[in-house]
Amino acid sequence: MAGFSFEVVNALDYDELRPSYAPEAAAWVAERASLRHGSAMVDLAAGTGQLSKLFAGLGMTPIAVEPAPNMRAVLEGGLPGVRVVDGTAEEMPLPDGWADAVVVGNAFHHFEREAAFAEIHRVLRRGGSLALFWAWPLEEEQLSIPGVREIDEVVTTTRTSNQIATAYRSWAEVPDAAEGFGPFERRAFPVTHVLPSARLADLYATSSDVASLPDPIRHDLLDRIRRLSSELPETLHLPARSVVDLCERRA
């Protein structure tokens, strides 16, 4: 699906509070995709540049493609060495066969699937790699933390029929191979999401399925999360995982 704009989200909160990806996940992609120092890659729907930062640290040369100007501004300020361009998954301002790899962080559910795969295929060189990164909780471990289950139930009940949440859940299983690509290989890497419980509502406010709710419903939900969060430990250590779906571009 497409249509949601992250311009409505506080980009500074997004940068500070969103769960990070395990460095081991990026290293695995670099190894499996035979990326090396200077390899050209695209961080598609880059947000504030979490994946750009990881892969630049490994010596790659990422270009961050991001349509939301507020996200691009934070990315440019935080990663001045990374080139940032305005573009979408369906229309990237890049030459044919330019990239050794394309990485996507927690965003493919926002794309028009077939158009996005076709555009990624165009931008990748033959034999290049596509890696879909997902930041997912270890749900049972998180829900065992006193007070977290109640918050989760409130959020789940409120957004149950939300179109974005439904689209997001559709990627829970390994994706089917797309035209022009080989089959996906999935790996998961443990990571801990650490944040102050007082900022939990601010974190939920950066999530597209919450940010897209009608204003009265969203405000009520965030107020309820703030009240419930006051009973949590001061700092939350939320067990999570970075899941990567990796495939290769074919002819």
C-alpha positions in Angstrom: 0.0 0.0 0.0 1.0 3.6 -0.4 -0.3 7.0 0.6 1.0 7.6 4.1 3.5 10.5 4.5 6.0 10.6 7.4 5.8 14.4 7.2 3.2 14.2 9.9 5.6 12.4 12.3 8.1 14.2 14.6 11.4 13.3 12.8 13.5 14.0 15.9 11.5 11.7 18.0 11.6 9.1 15.2 15.4 9.3 15.1 15.8 9.1 18.8 13.2 6.5 19.8 12.7 4.0 17.0 14.3 0.6 17.5 17.7 0.2 15.9 18.9 -2.7 13.7 21.5 -5.2 15.0 24.9 -4.4 13.5 25.3 -8.1 12.9 22.4 -8.0 10.5 24.1 -5.4 8.4 27.3 -7.3 8.5 25.5 -10.5 7.4 24.0 -8.7 4.4 27.4 -7.2 3.5 29.0 -10.6 3.6 26.2 -12.5 1.7 26.0 -9.8 -0.9 29.8 -9.6 -1.4 29.8 -5.9 -0.6 33.2 -4.2 -0.1 34.7 -0.9 0.6 33.1 1.7 -1.7 30.2 -0.5 -2.9 27.3 1.6 -4.2 24.1 1.0 -2.4 20.7 2.6 -1.9 19.0 3.0 1.5 15.4 3.2 0.2 12.8 5.0 2.3 15.8 5.8 4.5 13.9 7.7 7.2 16.5 9.3 9.4 19.3 7.0 8.2 19.7 4.1 10.5 20.7 1.7 7.7 22.8 4.4 6.0 24.8 4.8 9.2 25.4 1.1 9.6 26.5 0.5 6.1 28.6 3.6 5.8 30.3 2.3 9.0 31.1 -0.9 7.1 32.8 1.1 4.3 29.9 1.1 1.8 28.8 4.3 -0.1 25.0 4.6 0.5 22.7 7.0 -1.1 19.7 7.7 1.0 16.4 7.9 -0.9 13.6 9.4 1.2 10.4 11.3 0.2 9.7 13.1 3.5 11.5 16.4 3.9 11.5 16.4 7.7 13.2 13.0 7.7 15.7 14.1 5.0 16.6 17.2 7.1 17.4 15.1 10.2 19.3 12.5 8.1 21.4 15.3 6.5 22.2 16.8 9.8 23.2 13.5 11.4 25.1 12.0 8.5 26.7 14.8 6.5 28.8 12.3 4.6 25.8 10.5 3.1 24.2 11.8 -0.1 20.4 12.3 0.5 17.9 12.5 -2.4 14.2 13.0 -2.7 12.6 9.9 -4.2 10.2 7.0 -3.7 10.4 3.2 -4.1 8.4 3.5 -7.3 10.6 6.3 -8.7 14.3 6.7 -7.7 16.4 9.5 -9.3 19.2 7.0 -10.0 20.7 5.4 -13.2 19.9 1.9 -14.5 22.1 -0.8 -12.9 23.9 1.7 -10.6 23.6 -0.1 -7.3 25.3 -3.1 -5.8 22.6 -3.4 -3.2 19.3 -1.9 -2.1 18.3 -2.0 1.5 14.9 -1.1 3.0 14.2 -0.6 6.7 10.7 -1.4 8.0 9.1 0.2 5.0 8.2 -2.2 2.2 4.6 -2.4 3.4 4.2 1.3 2.4 5.2 0.6 -1.3 3.2 -0.4 -4.3 4.7 -3.8 -4.4 5.0 -4.6 -8.1 6.1 -1.1 -9.1 8.6 -1.0 -6.3 10.1 -4.4 -7.2 10.3 -3.2 -10.9 12.1 0.0 -9.9 14.5 -1.7 -7.6 15.3 -4.2 -10.4 16.0 -1.3 -12.7 18.4 0.4 -10.2 20.3 -2.8 -9.2 23.0 -4.3 -11.3 22.6 -7.9 -12.3 23.6 -10.0 -9.4 23.0 -7.2 -7.0 21.2 -7.7 -3.7 17.9 -6.5 -2.1 17.7 -6.7 1.6 14.5 -6.0 3.5 15.1 -5.2 7.2 12.4 -5.5 9.8 12.5 -4.3 13.4 10.2 -6.7 15.3 9.6 -7.3 19.0 10.1 -10.6 20.7 6.5 -10.4 21.7 6.2 -12.9 24.5 9.4 -11.7 26.1 8.2 -8.0 25.9 4.7 -8.9 27.2 6.2 -10.6 30.2 7.4 -7.2 31.4 4.9 -6.0 34.0 2.5 -3.4 32.6 3.6 -3.8 28.9 0.9 -6.3 28.1 -1.9 -3.9 29.1 -0.4 -1.2 26.9 -0.1 -3.6 24.0 -3.8 -4.7 24.4 -4.9 -1.0 24.3 -2.9 -0.3 21.2 -3.9 -3.5 19.4 -7.6 -2.9 20.2 -7.5 0.6 18.9 -5.7 0.0 15.6 -7.0 -3.5 14.9 -8.6 -2.7 11.6 -6.0 -0.1 10.5 -5.0 -0.7 6.9 -1.3 0.1 7.6 -1.1 -2.4 10.5 -2.7 -5.1 8.3 -0.2 -4.4 5.5 2.7 -4.6 7.9 1.5 -7.9 9.3 1.4 -9.3 5.8 5.2 -9.4 5.7 5.5 -11.6 8.8 6.3 -14.6 6.6 9.2 -14.9 4.2 8.0 -13.0 1.0 7.4 -14.8 -2.2 10.0 -14.3 -4.9 9.3 -11.3 -7.2 9.7 -11.2 -10.9 13.4 -10.7 -11.8 14.6 -11.8 -8.3 15.7 -15.0 -6.7 14.0 -16.5 -3.6 14.3 -14.6 -0.3 16.5 -16.0 2.5 15.6 -14.9 6.0 17.8 -14.4 9.0 17.1 -12.9 12.5 19.4 -11.2 14.9 18.7 -10.4 18.5 18.7 -6.8 19.7 17.5 -4.9 22.7 15.4 -1.7 22.4 16.2 0.6 25.3 14.2 3.7 26.0 12.7 5.7 28.9 9.2 4.5 29.7 8.1 8.2 29.9 8.8 8.4 26.1 6.8 5.3 25.2 3.8 7.3 23.9 6.2 9.4 21.8 7.5 6.2 20.3 4.1 5.0 19.4 3.3 8.4 17.9 6.1 7.9 15.3 4.5 4.6 14.1 2.6 5.0 10.8 -0.3 2.9 12.0 -0.8 5.2 15.0 0.0 8.4 13.2 -2.6 7.7 10.6 -5.4 7.3 13.0 -8.1 10.0 13.2 -7.0 12.8 15.5 -9.4 12.2 18.4 -8.7 8.5 18.4 -4.9 9.0 18.2 -4.8 11.6 21.0 -6.9 9.4 23.3 -4.7 6.4 22.6 -1.5 8.3 23.3 -3.0 9.8 26.5 -3.9 6.3 27.7 -0.3 5.1 26.9 1.1 7.9 28.9 -1.0 7.1 31.9 -0.2 3.4 31.8 3.5 4.1 31.2 3.7 5.9 34.5 3.5 2.5 36.2 6.4 1.0 34.2 10.1 0.8 35.3 11.9 4.1 34.5 13.9 2.5 31.7 12.6 -0.2 29.4 14.8 -3.0 28.0 12.6 -4.5 25.3 13.8 -7.8 23.7 13.6 -7.5 19.9 15.0 -8.9 16.7 16.3 -7.5 13.4 14.9 -9.7 10.7 16.4 -9.6 7.2 14.9 -10.9 4.0 17.7 -11.1 1.3 17.5 -11.9 -2.4 19.4 -11.4 -5.6 18.5 -9.5 -8.8 18.5 -11.8 -11.8 18.2 -11.0 -15.5 
